[in-house]
Each structure stands twice: as structure tokens, then as C-alpha cells.
């Protein structure tokens, strides 16, 4: 991703994150311009007909990318606690394969069990409390199809021009320790971001 010609305004992102609007479930809105979407999509190897959940979707920019790739036979659920964001996305998603829903992935949702080939969570995990992490893990395991994957995008655990306090960040190794899932790959998806991909534990 080329940052030289059109360098993001990190000061503007920092102001956004410090405001109420920048609470964790909406953090993806500010990080969109910094993420390498091509690297994300290539690593996830999405195929037509898959069912995908974008949990904490914000304005839905990645849900829309997923929607194009799963095609008419696939389905994309876009989930976020922000009712205003979901209302806007729901209007945009009319007559598409995308369903926008208000919900919290750290609790039991009304989403179908064992139905999802991919659960995607971007720049949200670091805002979870220990109790929310447990709830998130339980819900993801409930939603997974037999060969389902979880992809978590997070900001690197070092000093950056923006982002949460270092003590709130997770390295890929720390993510692997707190989640009872099998780590499959770690991918650089921007100058300050990585994506950790997980699968089910054997026998689950």
C-alpha cells in the first residue's frame, strides 16, 4: 500500500479515536484508508457461495468487498452495535446478498449456528474486556461452519502515530494465547496492522 503520495492525516485519526464517535466498535471507520484491502482479501481466499460475518462492521466497507466476492450464491452478514451505521448500511444493502444487523458479537446473537465460513473482525478486539473476549470466543465457535475461519485485524503492539494505549494492544502471539482456536497465519495488512487467521481446534 502506497502511503507516500496520499499520506493519511494521523492527527485527524487520533482526534476521531479520542472522541465518543471513535469507540471500539466504530474504530474500523478511521482505519479504512490505512489497511491494505488487497492483502486482506488475498489471504482470506474468499470463494463464491460462502457465508461471511463482518462483526463490528462499522460503515460496512469490508462487508461490501466480501459481498462482491461471494456472489449471488453467497451471503454476507454485517453486524455492529451502532444503530445509525447499520441503518445507513441496511439502505445501501437493499436487493444485495448483504444483510445489515444491529448486534454485539461478544454476546449470543440471533445469527444461524454453524453457518459461517468466515468471521471477520477489524480493529475492534483490543476494546474487549476479558469477559467480552470469553463471550466473543464462545459465539464465534457457535457460528463456525465445520471448516470455518476467524480473521482478526489489529494494530501492531508498538508505538504508532495513532491507536489505543500500548497496554490495550495484542501481539499475534497474545491473540493466540487468549483464544482457544488454532492459529493458521499472520499477515501484514498495512504499515501498522496485521491480520491473524484462526481455525477450529481439531475435533471441535
N, C-alpha and C positions, 0 to 999 in steps of 0.2 A: 504494500500500500504506500503510495507516494504522499509524504507529508510536506515536501519542500515547496511545491507550487501553491498550495492552499492550506497553510498550516492552521489547525484548529485554534480557536480562541480559548485557551485553557482557563484564563481568568473568568470568562463568561460561564464555563462549565463549573468552576468552583463556586461561583455565586449561585448557580442553579442548585447545586448539591446542598448548599448551606440553607437554602430556603425550604419552606414546608413542601413546596412542589417537588423537591428533589428527594423525598423519602424513598426508601429502598425499593419499593415495588414499582417506582417510576424511573429508576436510575437508567434503564436502557435508552430512554428518550435522549439523554445527554451523551451517551457513549456511541450512538449510532454512527456518527461521522468518523469515529476513531477505529472502528472494527473492520477487519478485512473479511468482508462477507464471502468473497470467493474462496478463501481458505476454510472458512466455516462450512460452506456448502460442499466443497470438495471432500472434506474429511468425513462429513456425515453420509455421503454417498446415498442420497435420497433417491428413491425409485418410484415410478408411477404406481398408484394404488395403495400406498402406505397411509397409515393414520398417525398423525403427529399432534402433540400438545406443545404449544408455546406457553409455558407457565410464567406469569409475570410479564405479559407481552407488551405492556406499555401502549405505544401508539400502533403496534402491530407490524412494524417494518419487516421483521423476520418471518412472522406468520404469513405475510404476503409472498415472500420468497418461497417458503415451503409450499404454499398453495399452488404456485405455478409449477412446481416440480412433481407434486403427487398427481396432478392431472384430475380429470373428471371422475376417475375411479377411486381417487383418494379423498381424505378428509383431514382438515386442519382445525383444531380447536384452539382458540385464542383466549386465554384466561388471565384476568387481572382483577385486583380488588377495587380499582378505580372505576367507579360507575360512569364518570364523564368520558374517560378514554374508551371504555367499552361501548358506550352509546354511539360515539363517533365511528368506531370501527365496525359496529354492527350495521350501520347505514352503508358504509363502504363495501361491506361483505355481502350485501344482498345479491342473490342469484349467482353466488360463487360456491365453491366447495369449502368455505371457511365459516365457522360458527364462533361468534364472539360471545363470551360469557363472563359475568361477574363471579369471582370466586377466589379462594385462598388455597394454594397448593400445600400449605402446611397443615391443613385440616382435611377431613373427609369431604370430597367434592361429590357432585352428582354425575361425574363422568363415568362412562362404562368401564367395568372391570376387565382386566386382561386384554385391552383393545388397542394399546398404543405401541407402535413400532419405535417411536422416538418421543422422549420427553426432553424439552429444551428449556434451559433456564439461564438467562443472561444478566450478569451484574446485579444479582439480587441476593445470592446466598449469603454474602458477608453481612447482610442486615438481619439474618435469622438469629433468634435466641436459641440456646440449647434445646429448649422444649419444642421450638418450631422446627429445628433440624430433625428431631425424632419424628415429629408429625409428617414432615416432608418425606423422609425415608420410607415411612410406612405407606404413605399414599402413593408414592412412585412405584413401590413394589406391588401394590394392588392394581395399578393401572397398566403395568408392563404386560405386553404380549410375551409368549414363551421366549422369544429372541429379542425382546425389547432392549433399547439402549437409552441411557441418560447422558445428556451433554450439558455441562455446566461451564459457562464463560465467566471468568473472574479477572479482576485486576491483579497484576503481579504484586508479590509481597516485598516491595522495596519502595523507596522514595520516588514519587511521581509528581507531576505538576498539578494533579487533582486527585480526588478519590478519598475514601474513608481513612480514618486513622490506621496506622500500621497494625495495631493490636487487633483490629477487626478483620484483617485480611487473612486469606488462606493461601498457602502454597499448594501446588498439586499434591504433594505428599501428605499435607494436613487434611486435604479433602478426602484422600484415600483412607486416612485413619478414622475419620468421623462417620463415613458412610459405609454400611455393610454391603458393598457392591464390588464387583470385580473391575479393577481399572484396566482399560483397554488401550488407551492412547492419550498422550498430552500433546497439544498442537498450539503453536504460536499463532494468534489470530489478530495481531495488531502490535504496535510498538509497546503497549503497556498491558496487553491482555493475553491470556491463554485459555484454551478450552480443554477440559478434562472429560474424556468419554468413559462411561462405565457400562457394564453389562450385569446381568443377574449372577448371583453366586451359583455354582453348579448345584443342581438338584432343587433349585427354587423356581 
